[in-house]
Amino acid sequence: MLCEWISSLPVVGRIQWAVADNRRSSTRHTVSIPTKVTIDGAAREHTMVNLSLGGALIAGVKLAMGKRIHVVFSIPTAEEPIDIGATVRWADDHGIGLQFDSMRARDTWALNEYFKQL
C-alpha cells in the first residue's frame, strides 16, 4: 500500500519523500494496524501504514501541521495498547506523518521486539 502510494507520486514527490525519509532518526516499518486517533476529543478509527520508534504514518486523515493528537494502537508484543500523544509533522491527500511524544520504556521494548518480527 505504501509502496503503491510512493510510486503514484510524481518524480519530484518521490524525491522529496526520500529526502524526508533520510532525515528520520528511526527506521520506518510498513504495517497495517488499526489505530484510534483522537482529535480535539473526538475518536476515530484509521489505519497506521508505517511505524517507527519516533512516529507513524496514518492513512485516511488530513490535519494541519503542528496539530496535537492522541493515538492508541495494539501490537502483538505489547500486553496493553500503546497509548501516546503525537504531533502532526506533515500531511497530504493520503494521510499524516506523526512524531510521537516521549514513549514509555515498556512500549519502546515492545516496539523493538515487534520490529524484529517484521
PyMOL CGO cylinders between C-alpha atoms (Angstrom):
from pymol import cmd
from pymol.cgo import CYLINDER

trace = [
    CYLINDER, 0.00, 0.00, 0.00, 2.71, 2.49, 0.97, 0.3, 1, 1, 1, 1, 1, 1,
    CYLINDER, 2.71, 2.49, 0.97, 4.89, 1.43, -1.97, 0.3, 1, 1, 1, 1, 1, 1,
    CYLINDER, 4.89, 1.43, -1.97, 1.93, 1.93, -4.32, 0.3, 1, 1, 1, 1, 1, 1,
    CYLINDER, 1.93, 1.93, -4.32, 1.40, 5.39, -2.88, 0.3, 1, 1, 1, 1, 1, 1,
    CYLINDER, 1.40, 5.39, -2.88, 5.09, 6.30, -3.31, 0.3, 1, 1, 1, 1, 1, 1,
    CYLINDER, 5.09, 6.30, -3.31, 5.08, 5.04, -6.91, 0.3, 1, 1, 1, 1, 1, 1,
    CYLINDER, 5.08, 5.04, -6.91, 2.00, 7.14, -7.63, 0.3, 1, 1, 1, 1, 1, 1,
    CYLINDER, 2.00, 7.14, -7.63, 3.86, 10.31, -6.69, 0.3, 1, 1, 1, 1, 1, 1,
    CYLINDER, 3.86, 10.31, -6.69, 5.39, 12.40, -9.45, 0.3, 1, 1, 1, 1, 1, 1,
    CYLINDER, 5.39, 12.40, -9.45, 9.18, 12.05, -9.56, 0.3, 1, 1, 1, 1, 1, 1,
    CYLINDER, 9.18, 12.05, -9.56, 9.62, 15.28, -7.58, 0.3, 1, 1, 1, 1, 1, 1,
    CYLINDER, 9.62, 15.28, -7.58, 7.29, 13.93, -4.84, 0.3, 1, 1, 1, 1, 1, 1,
    CYLINDER, 7.29, 13.93, -4.84, 9.25, 10.68, -4.66, 0.3, 1, 1, 1, 1, 1, 1,
    CYLINDER, 9.25, 10.68, -4.66, 12.49, 12.61, -4.29, 0.3, 1, 1, 1, 1, 1, 1,
    CYLINDER, 12.49, 12.61, -4.29, 11.02, 14.82, -1.55, 0.3, 1, 1, 1, 1, 1, 1,
    CYLINDER, 11.02, 14.82, -1.55, 9.67, 11.75, 0.27, 0.3, 1, 1, 1, 1, 1, 1,
    CYLINDER, 9.67, 11.75, 0.27, 13.04, 10.01, 0.04, 0.3, 1, 1, 1, 1, 1, 1,
    CYLINDER, 13.04, 10.01, 0.04, 14.84, 13.10, 1.35, 0.3, 1, 1, 1, 1, 1, 1,
    CYLINDER, 14.84, 13.10, 1.35, 12.41, 13.39, 4.27, 0.3, 1, 1, 1, 1, 1, 1,
    CYLINDER, 12.41, 13.39, 4.27, 12.83, 9.68, 4.97, 0.3, 1, 1, 1, 1, 1, 1,
    CYLINDER, 12.83, 9.68, 4.97, 16.62, 10.09, 5.18, 0.3, 1, 1, 1, 1, 1, 1,
    CYLINDER, 16.62, 10.09, 5.18, 16.25, 12.64, 7.98, 0.3, 1, 1, 1, 1, 1, 1,
    CYLINDER, 16.25, 12.64, 7.98, 14.45, 10.20, 10.26, 0.3, 1, 1, 1, 1, 1, 1,
    CYLINDER, 14.45, 10.20, 10.26, 16.24, 9.02, 13.35, 0.3, 1, 1, 1, 1, 1, 1,
    CYLINDER, 16.24, 9.02, 13.35, 14.38, 5.68, 13.38, 0.3, 1, 1, 1, 1, 1, 1,
    CYLINDER, 14.38, 5.68, 13.38, 13.69, 3.17, 10.63, 0.3, 1, 1, 1, 1, 1, 1,
    CYLINDER, 13.69, 3.17, 10.63, 10.07, 3.10, 9.49, 0.3, 1, 1, 1, 1, 1, 1,
    CYLINDER, 10.07, 3.10, 9.49, 8.43, -0.29, 9.05, 0.3, 1, 1, 1, 1, 1, 1,
    CYLINDER, 8.43, -0.29, 9.05, 5.49, -0.94, 6.73, 0.3, 1, 1, 1, 1, 1, 1,
    CYLINDER, 5.49, -0.94, 6.73, 2.48, -2.10, 8.76, 0.3, 1, 1, 1, 1, 1, 1,
    CYLINDER, 2.48, -2.10, 8.76, -1.30, -2.16, 8.64, 0.3, 1, 1, 1, 1, 1, 1,
    CYLINDER, -1.30, -2.16, 8.64, -2.50, -1.53, 12.19, 0.3, 1, 1, 1, 1, 1, 1,
    CYLINDER, -2.50, -1.53, 12.19, -5.99, -0.34, 13.21, 0.3, 1, 1, 1, 1, 1, 1,
    CYLINDER, -5.99, -0.34, 13.21, -5.42, 2.85, 15.18, 0.3, 1, 1, 1, 1, 1, 1,
    CYLINDER, -5.42, 2.85, 15.18, -7.73, 5.01, 17.27, 0.3, 1, 1, 1, 1, 1, 1,
    CYLINDER, -7.73, 5.01, 17.27, -6.92, 8.65, 16.56, 0.3, 1, 1, 1, 1, 1, 1,
    CYLINDER, -6.92, 8.65, 16.56, -8.36, 11.26, 18.93, 0.3, 1, 1, 1, 1, 1, 1,
    CYLINDER, -8.36, 11.26, 18.93, -8.55, 14.80, 17.60, 0.3, 1, 1, 1, 1, 1, 1,
    CYLINDER, -8.55, 14.80, 17.60, -9.99, 17.54, 19.82, 0.3, 1, 1, 1, 1, 1, 1,
    CYLINDER, -9.99, 17.54, 19.82, -11.75, 14.90, 21.95, 0.3, 1, 1, 1, 1, 1, 1,
    CYLINDER, -11.75, 14.90, 21.95, -13.33, 13.04, 19.01, 0.3, 1, 1, 1, 1, 1, 1,
    CYLINDER, -13.33, 13.04, 19.01, -12.03, 9.48, 18.45, 0.3, 1, 1, 1, 1, 1, 1,
    CYLINDER, -12.03, 9.48, 18.45, -11.99, 7.88, 15.00, 0.3, 1, 1, 1, 1, 1, 1,
    CYLINDER, -11.99, 7.88, 15.00, -10.60, 4.63, 13.63, 0.3, 1, 1, 1, 1, 1, 1,
    CYLINDER, -10.60, 4.63, 13.63, -7.88, 4.86, 10.97, 0.3, 1, 1, 1, 1, 1, 1,
    CYLINDER, -7.88, 4.86, 10.97, -5.06, 2.65, 9.68, 0.3, 1, 1, 1, 1, 1, 1,
    CYLINDER, -5.06, 2.65, 9.68, -1.41, 3.10, 10.53, 0.3, 1, 1, 1, 1, 1, 1,
    CYLINDER, -1.41, 3.10, 10.53, 0.61, 2.22, 7.41, 0.3, 1, 1, 1, 1, 1, 1,
    CYLINDER, 0.61, 2.22, 7.41, 4.12, 2.69, 8.73, 0.3, 1, 1, 1, 1, 1, 1,
    CYLINDER, 4.12, 2.69, 8.73, 5.65, 2.83, 12.17, 0.3, 1, 1, 1, 1, 1, 1,
    CYLINDER, 5.65, 2.83, 12.17, 8.93, 3.60, 13.90, 0.3, 1, 1, 1, 1, 1, 1,
    CYLINDER, 8.93, 3.60, 13.90, 10.05, 4.37, 17.43, 0.3, 1, 1, 1, 1, 1, 1,
    CYLINDER, 10.05, 4.37, 17.43, 9.72, 8.05, 16.61, 0.3, 1, 1, 1, 1, 1, 1,
    CYLINDER, 9.72, 8.05, 16.61, 6.44, 8.25, 14.74, 0.3, 1, 1, 1, 1, 1, 1,
    CYLINDER, 6.44, 8.25, 14.74, 3.97, 6.86, 12.24, 0.3, 1, 1, 1, 1, 1, 1,
    CYLINDER, 3.97, 6.86, 12.24, 2.04, 7.47, 9.05, 0.3, 1, 1, 1, 1, 1, 1,
    CYLINDER, 2.04, 7.47, 9.05, -1.74, 7.33, 9.47, 0.3, 1, 1, 1, 1, 1, 1,
    CYLINDER, -1.74, 7.33, 9.47, -3.78, 6.90, 6.28, 0.3, 1, 1, 1, 1, 1, 1,
    CYLINDER, -3.78, 6.90, 6.28, -7.13, 8.48, 5.56, 0.3, 1, 1, 1, 1, 1, 1,
    CYLINDER, -7.13, 8.48, 5.56, -6.92, 11.61, 7.70, 0.3, 1, 1, 1, 1, 1, 1,
    CYLINDER, -6.92, 11.61, 7.70, -5.75, 15.13, 6.90, 0.3, 1, 1, 1, 1, 1, 1,
    CYLINDER, -5.75, 15.13, 6.90, -4.78, 17.65, 9.57, 0.3, 1, 1, 1, 1, 1, 1,
    CYLINDER, -4.78, 17.65, 9.57, -2.71, 20.80, 9.78, 0.3, 1, 1, 1, 1, 1, 1,
    CYLINDER, -2.71, 20.80, 9.78, 0.98, 20.62, 10.59, 0.3, 1, 1, 1, 1, 1, 1,
    CYLINDER, 0.98, 20.62, 10.59, 1.60, 21.13, 14.28, 0.3, 1, 1, 1, 1, 1, 1,
    CYLINDER, 1.60, 21.13, 14.28, -1.79, 19.72, 15.33, 0.3, 1, 1, 1, 1, 1, 1,
    CYLINDER, -1.79, 19.72, 15.33, -1.63, 17.75, 18.60, 0.3, 1, 1, 1, 1, 1, 1,
    CYLINDER, -1.63, 17.75, 18.60, -3.44, 14.41, 18.59, 0.3, 1, 1, 1, 1, 1, 1,
    CYLINDER, -3.44, 14.41, 18.59, -3.60, 11.19, 20.57, 0.3, 1, 1, 1, 1, 1, 1,
    CYLINDER, -3.60, 11.19, 20.57, -3.19, 7.67, 19.14, 0.3, 1, 1, 1, 1, 1, 1,
    CYLINDER, -3.19, 7.67, 19.14, -3.86, 4.22, 20.57, 0.3, 1, 1, 1, 1, 1, 1,
    CYLINDER, -3.86, 4.22, 20.57, -2.83, 1.02, 18.80, 0.3, 1, 1, 1, 1, 1, 1,
    CYLINDER, -2.83, 1.02, 18.80, -2.01, -2.59, 19.62, 0.3, 1, 1, 1, 1, 1, 1,
    CYLINDER, -2.01, -2.59, 19.62, 0.91, -4.76, 18.59, 0.3, 1, 1, 1, 1, 1, 1,
    CYLINDER, 0.91, -4.76, 18.59, 1.41, -8.46, 19.40, 0.3, 1, 1, 1, 1, 1, 1,
    CYLINDER, 1.41, -8.46, 19.40, 4.45, -7.88, 21.62, 0.3, 1, 1, 1, 1, 1, 1,
    CYLINDER, 4.45, -7.88, 21.62, 2.71, -5.45, 23.99, 0.3, 1, 1, 1, 1, 1, 1,
    CYLINDER, 2.71, -5.45, 23.99, 0.38, -6.65, 26.74, 0.3, 1, 1, 1, 1, 1, 1,
    CYLINDER, 0.38, -6.65, 26.74, -1.56, -3.38, 26.65, 0.3, 1, 1, 1, 1, 1, 1,
    CYLINDER, -1.56, -3.38, 26.65, -2.30, -0.99, 23.78, 0.3, 1, 1, 1, 1, 1, 1,
    CYLINDER, -2.30, -0.99, 23.78, 0.30, 1.72, 23.13, 0.3, 1, 1, 1, 1, 1, 1,
    CYLINDER, 0.30, 1.72, 23.13, -1.34, 4.98, 24.12, 0.3, 1, 1, 1, 1, 1, 1,
    CYLINDER, -1.34, 4.98, 24.12, 0.66, 8.07, 23.14, 0.3, 1, 1, 1, 1, 1, 1,
    CYLINDER, 0.66, 8.07, 23.14, 0.40, 11.73, 22.21, 0.3, 1, 1, 1, 1, 1, 1,
    CYLINDER, 0.40, 11.73, 22.21, 1.77, 12.93, 18.88, 0.3, 1, 1, 1, 1, 1, 1,
    CYLINDER, 1.77, 12.93, 18.88, 2.28, 15.99, 16.72, 0.3, 1, 1, 1, 1, 1, 1,
    CYLINDER, 2.28, 15.99, 16.72, 1.41, 16.17, 13.02, 0.3, 1, 1, 1, 1, 1, 1,
    CYLINDER, 1.41, 16.17, 13.02, 4.68, 16.92, 11.19, 0.3, 1, 1, 1, 1, 1, 1,
    CYLINDER, 4.68, 16.92, 11.19, 3.31, 16.74, 7.63, 0.3, 1, 1, 1, 1, 1, 1,
    CYLINDER, 3.31, 16.74, 7.63, 0.08, 16.00, 5.80, 0.3, 1, 1, 1, 1, 1, 1,
    CYLINDER, 0.08, 16.00, 5.80, -1.03, 15.28, 2.25, 0.3, 1, 1, 1, 1, 1, 1,
    CYLINDER, -1.03, 15.28, 2.25, -4.05, 13.80, 0.48, 0.3, 1, 1, 1, 1, 1, 1,
    CYLINDER, -4.05, 13.80, 0.48, -3.11, 10.29, 1.66, 0.3, 1, 1, 1, 1, 1, 1,
    CYLINDER, -3.11, 10.29, 1.66, -2.55, 10.82, 5.38, 0.3, 1, 1, 1, 1, 1, 1,
    CYLINDER, -2.55, 10.82, 5.38, -0.48, 12.41, 8.12, 0.3, 1, 1, 1, 1, 1, 1,
    CYLINDER, -0.48, 12.41, 8.12, 3.06, 11.91, 9.37, 0.3, 1, 1, 1, 1, 1, 1,
    CYLINDER, 3.06, 11.91, 9.37, 3.30, 11.92, 13.15, 0.3, 1, 1, 1, 1, 1, 1,
    CYLINDER, 3.30, 11.92, 13.15, 6.09, 12.47, 15.62, 0.3, 1, 1, 1, 1, 1, 1,
    CYLINDER, 6.09, 12.47, 15.62, 5.41, 10.66, 18.89, 0.3, 1, 1, 1, 1, 1, 1,
    CYLINDER, 5.41, 10.66, 18.89, 5.83, 12.25, 22.30, 0.3, 1, 1, 1, 1, 1, 1,
    CYLINDER, 5.83, 12.25, 22.30, 8.17, 10.51, 24.74, 0.3, 1, 1, 1, 1, 1, 1,
    CYLINDER, 8.17, 10.51, 24.74, 7.41, 6.81, 24.83, 0.3, 1, 1, 1, 1, 1, 1,
    CYLINDER, 7.41, 6.81, 24.83, 7.29, 4.62, 27.93, 0.3, 1, 1, 1, 1, 1, 1,
    CYLINDER, 7.29, 4.62, 27.93, 10.18, 2.15, 28.26, 0.3, 1, 1, 1, 1, 1, 1,
    CYLINDER, 10.18, 2.15, 28.26, 7.86, -0.87, 28.05, 0.3, 1, 1, 1, 1, 1, 1,
    CYLINDER, 7.86, -0.87, 28.05, 6.36, 0.45, 24.80, 0.3, 1, 1, 1, 1, 1, 1,
    CYLINDER, 6.36, 0.45, 24.80, 9.82, 1.06, 23.33, 0.3, 1, 1, 1, 1, 1, 1,
    CYLINDER, 9.82, 1.06, 23.33, 10.80, -2.51, 24.24, 0.3, 1, 1, 1, 1, 1, 1,
    CYLINDER, 10.80, -2.51, 24.24, 7.58, -3.93, 22.75, 0.3, 1, 1, 1, 1, 1, 1,
    CYLINDER, 7.58, -3.93, 22.75, 8.04, -1.99, 19.51, 0.3, 1, 1, 1, 1, 1, 1,
    CYLINDER, 8.04, -1.99, 19.51, 11.65, -3.14, 19.15, 0.3, 1, 1, 1, 1, 1, 1,
    CYLINDER, 11.65, -3.14, 19.15, 10.54, -6.75, 19.66, 0.3, 1, 1, 1, 1, 1, 1,
    CYLINDER, 10.54, -6.75, 19.66, 7.73, -6.26, 17.13, 0.3, 1, 1, 1, 1, 1, 1,
    CYLINDER, 7.73, -6.26, 17.13, 10.13, -4.81, 14.55, 0.3, 1, 1, 1, 1, 1, 1,
    CYLINDER, 10.13, -4.81, 14.55, 12.33, -7.93, 14.86, 0.3, 1, 1, 1, 1, 1, 1,
    CYLINDER, 12.33, -7.93, 14.86, 9.32, -9.97, 13.67, 0.3, 1, 1, 1, 1, 1, 1,
    CYLINDER, 9.32, -9.97, 13.67, 8.71, -7.86, 10.56, 0.3, 1, 1, 1, 1, 1, 1,
]
cmd.load_cgo(trace, "trace")
